[in-house]
Amino acid sequence: MNLPSLSLGLALIVSALPNIAMATLEGTVILFDGRSLDGWQNFGGGKFYVEDGMIVGESLPGYPNSFLATAKQYDNFDLEVDFMIDPLINSGIQIRSGVHAETTATTRWGGRFKPDGSKDERKVTWGKGRFWGYQVEIDPSEKCWTGSLYEEAGRGFLHPPVSTAKVYRSGEWNHFRIVAEGKRIRTWLNGVSVTDLQDDLTPTGYIALQLHGVADFKEKIGQKVRWKNITLKKVPARLADNAGRKNATQADVMGLGSNWTGSFLLMESPTHRTFRRSDKTVIAD
């Protein structure tokens, strides 16, 4: 009987128990193991692979929007992920997403306003099997709507998108925290709140990483988006106490100054923005 080897084996098992117990107690799910795409599925056929502990999406000509989705579906959770994206492409984190069971028509808003201040919307028909759902925007462009909530292959932006250029780190790693509790969805970019709203259309679905199609734009071919440290904690659904509004820290994200802190965005147009302060007075810039 080899007692030293047995003792060493028991010691290794015991030393690992605290970490296992902690993961169980906290309810943490590690969605990406850092080595493979086990537990993920590809909708759209785009190029996804693992490199240096990261998931990489690489733009290729001729592919539509593609999505690397979890094999399981999730409803209420606290999701965290680090991401870095090349400057010429667009991406996003899908939550509570799925595929259209049949051809579906929606009214889509791309976040722009007409000269009269009304939303510039258009009717769109999406094919059967098209991947769709809530998307937390990753937008490295000058407008930088990173962190705003969009509905892919659906209604488009679910609130006036906000520029987070003062928070977003171009060419560097950024961090998302995304919390979905019942009807309430919240997002943070690098620790700063961006979106806080209520929507009850989709209570559960896949989590997915989007690789946006680039058609045949040569300058976008080969551009990459990278993700790592993708973890999720399951949380109980709670009745949100906010009636579908933007987060109180939005004024800070916009860089409006201390006089605007605690204000909620009510409406935004090309010429003005209207806010409601915590004391219920309405102000405009």
C-alpha positions in Angstrom: 0.0 0.0 0.0 1.5 3.3 -1.1 0.5 5.6 1.8 2.6 8.7 0.8 0.9 8.8 -2.6 -2.5 8.3 -1.1 -1.9 11.1 1.5 -0.6 13.4 -1.3 -3.7 12.7 -3.4 -6.0 13.4 -0.4 -4.2 16.6 0.4 -4.6 17.9 -3.2 -8.3 17.1 -3.2 -8.9 18.8 0.2 -6.9 21.9 -0.9 -9.2 22.2 -3.9 -12.4 22.0 -1.9 -12.6 25.6 -0.7 -12.6 26.9 -4.3 -15.2 24.4 -5.4 -17.4 25.3 -2.4 -17.0 29.0 -3.1 -18.1 28.6 -6.8 -21.1 26.6 -5.7 -22.1 29.1 -2.9 -21.8 32.1 -5.2 -23.7 30.3 -8.1 -21.0 31.4 -10.6 -21.0 29.8 -14.1 -17.8 30.1 -16.1 -19.1 30.3 -19.6 -15.7 30.2 -21.3 -13.0 27.9 -20.1 -10.2 29.8 -21.8 -9.2 26.8 -24.0 -12.1 25.7 -26.2 -15.5 26.6 -27.5 -17.1 23.7 -25.6 -20.6 24.8 -24.6 -21.0 27.2 -27.5 -22.9 27.1 -30.8 -22.5 29.2 -34.0 -25.5 30.9 -35.6 -24.6 32.5 -38.9 -21.4 30.7 -39.7 -18.9 33.5 -38.9 -15.3 32.8 -37.9 -14.9 32.3 -34.1 -11.8 30.6 -32.5 -9.8 30.6 -29.3 -6.4 32.3 -29.1 -4.3 33.1 -26.0 -7.2 32.5 -23.6 -9.6 34.7 -25.6 -12.5 34.0 -27.9 -11.8 35.8 -31.2 -14.3 36.8 -33.9 -12.7 37.6 -37.2 -14.6 39.4 -40.0 -14.8 37.7 -43.3 -16.5 38.8 -46.6 -19.9 37.4 -47.5 -21.0 36.4 -44.0 -24.1 37.8 -42.3 -24.2 38.9 -38.7 -23.1 35.8 -36.8 -23.5 34.8 -33.1 -21.5 32.5 -30.9 -24.2 31.4 -28.4 -24.3 29.4 -25.2 -25.7 25.9 -25.5 -27.9 26.7 -22.5 -30.5 29.4 -22.0 -30.5 31.9 -19.1 -33.2 34.1 -17.6 -32.1 36.1 -14.6 -28.4 36.7 -14.1 -25.5 39.0 -13.4 -23.1 38.6 -16.4 -19.6 40.0 -16.7 -17.3 40.0 -19.7 -14.1 41.8 -20.9 -14.0 42.8 -24.6 -11.6 44.5 -27.0 -12.6 45.4 -30.6 -10.9 46.8 -33.7 -12.1 50.2 -34.7 -13.9 49.6 -38.0 -16.4 46.9 -36.9 -19.4 46.7 -34.6 -20.4 44.0 -32.1 -22.5 43.3 -29.0 -23.4 40.9 -26.2 -26.7 39.2 -26.8 -28.9 38.2 -23.8 -32.2 36.4 -23.6 -31.8 35.7 -27.4 -33.1 33.1 -29.8 -34.1 32.5 -33.4 -37.3 33.7 -35.1 -39.7 30.7 -35.3 -41.3 32.3 -38.4 -41.0 35.3 -40.7 -41.4 38.3 -38.4 -42.2 42.0 -39.2 -41.1 44.7 -36.7 -40.8 48.5 -36.6 -37.1 49.1 -36.1 -35.5 52.3 -34.6 -31.8 52.8 -35.4 -31.4 55.5 -32.7 -31.6 58.5 -35.1 -34.2 61.3 -35.0 -35.9 63.1 -37.9 -35.6 67.0 -38.1 -39.0 67.3 -36.4 -37.7 65.4 -33.4 -39.6 62.2 -34.0 -37.9 58.8 -34.3 -36.6 57.8 -37.7 -38.2 54.3 -37.8 -38.8 51.8 -40.6 -40.6 48.6 -41.1 -38.4 45.5 -41.5 -39.2 41.9 -42.1 -36.9 39.2 -40.6 -36.6 35.7 -42.0 -37.4 32.5 -40.3 -34.4 31.2 -38.3 -32.8 34.7 -38.0 -31.1 35.1 -34.6 -32.6 37.9 -32.6 -32.9 39.4 -29.1 -31.6 41.9 -26.6 -28.1 43.2 -27.5 -25.8 45.3 -25.4 -24.1 47.4 -28.0 -20.3 47.4 -28.6 -19.7 50.5 -30.8 -16.2 51.8 -31.2 -17.2 54.5 -33.7 -17.1 58.2 -33.0 -20.7 58.2 -31.7 -19.8 55.4 -29.3 -23.1 53.9 -28.2 -21.4 51.2 -26.3 -23.5 49.9 -23.4 -26.9 51.0 -24.9 -29.6 48.3 -25.2 -30.6 47.3 -28.8 -32.9 44.6 -30.0 -31.1 42.7 -32.8 -33.5 41.7 -35.7 -36.3 43.3 -33.8 -37.3 46.8 -32.5 -33.8 48.3 -32.7 -32.8 50.6 -29.8 -35.1 50.4 -26.8 -34.2 53.8 -25.5 -32.3 56.9 -26.9 -28.7 55.6 -27.2 -26.1 57.4 -25.2 -22.5 58.2 -26.1 -20.1 56.6 -23.7 -17.0 58.0 -25.4 -15.8 59.5 -22.0 -15.8 56.0 -20.5 -15.0 53.7 -23.4 -11.3 52.7 -23.9 -10.4 52.6 -27.6 -8.0 49.9 -28.5 -7.9 48.5 -24.9 -9.8 46.0 -22.8 -13.2 47.2 -21.6 -15.5 45.6 -19.1 -19.3 45.0 -19.2 -21.5 44.1 -16.3 -25.1 43.2 -17.5 -27.8 42.4 -15.0 -31.2 40.9 -16.0 -33.8 40.6 -13.2 -37.3 40.0 -14.4 -38.4 42.9 -16.5 -35.4 45.0 -15.5 -32.2 45.1 -17.5 -29.1 47.1 -16.4 -25.7 47.7 -18.0 -22.4 49.1 -16.8 -19.4 50.0 -18.9 -16.1 50.0 -17.0 -18.0 50.5 -13.8 -20.2 53.3 -15.0 -24.0 52.7 -15.3 -25.3 53.2 -18.8 -28.7 51.6 -19.2 -31.5 50.9 -16.7 -34.9 50.0 -18.2 -37.8 47.6 -18.1 -39.0 45.4 -21.0 -40.9 42.2 -20.7 -40.9 40.8 -24.3 -38.2 38.1 -23.8 -37.8 36.5 -20.3 -35.2 34.0 -21.2 -32.8 32.9 -24.0 -29.2 32.4 -25.1 -26.2 34.6 -24.2 -24.2 35.2 -27.4 -21.3 37.1 -28.8 -22.0 39.0 -32.0 -19.7 39.3 -35.0 -21.2 41.9 -37.3 -21.3 41.2 -41.0 -19.0 43.4 -43.1 -20.3 42.6 -46.6 -17.4 43.2 -49.0 -15.9 46.3 -47.4 -12.2 45.5 -47.8 -11.1 47.8 -45.0 -13.2 45.8 -42.5 -12.1 42.3 -43.6 -9.8 40.8 -41.0 -11.0 43.1 -38.2 -11.4 41.3 -34.9 -13.3 41.4 -31.7 -12.1 39.6 -28.6 -13.7 38.5 -25.4 -12.4 36.9 -22.2 -13.3 36.4 -18.5 -17.0 35.5 -19.3 -18.8 34.6 -16.1 -22.4 34.5 -15.0 -24.1 34.4 -11.6 -27.7 33.3 -11.5 -29.9 35.8 -9.5 -33.6 35.6 -8.4 -36.1 37.7 -10.4 -37.3 40.8 -8.4 -40.0 43.3 -9.1 -38.0 46.3 -10.4 -39.0 49.5 -8.6 -38.2 51.8 -11.6 -40.8 52.4 -14.4 -38.6 51.8 -17.5 -36.2 54.7 -17.2 -32.6 55.5 -17.9 -30.1 55.2 -15.0 -29.5 58.1 -12.7 -25.8 58.2 -13.5 -26.5 58.9 -17.2 -25.8 62.6 -16.7 -22.3 61.7 -15.6 -21.7 59.5 -18.6 -22.8 62.4 -20.9 -20.4 64.7 -19.1 -23.1 67.3 -18.3 -21.6 68.3 -15.0 -22.7 68.2 -11.3 -25.9 70.3 -11.8 -27.3 67.4 -13.9 -26.3 64.5 -11.6 -29.3 62.4 -10.7 -31.2 63.4 -13.8 -33.1 60.9 -16.0 -33.2 61.3 -19.8 -36.8 61.6 -21.0 -36.3 62.5 -24.7 -33.4 63.3 -27.0 -33.6 64.9 -30.5 -31.0 66.4 -32.9 -31.6 69.8 -31.3 -32.2 69.2 -27.6 -32.4 66.7 -24.7 -35.0 66.8 -21.9 -34.3 65.4 -18.5 -36.3 64.9 -15.3 -34.5 65.6 -12.0 -35.0 63.5 -8.9 -37.2 66.3 -7.5 -39.4 65.7 -10.6 -38.6 69.1 -12.2 -38.1 68.9 -16.0 -35.0 70.6 -17.5 -33.5 70.8 -21.0 -30.1 71.5 -22.4 
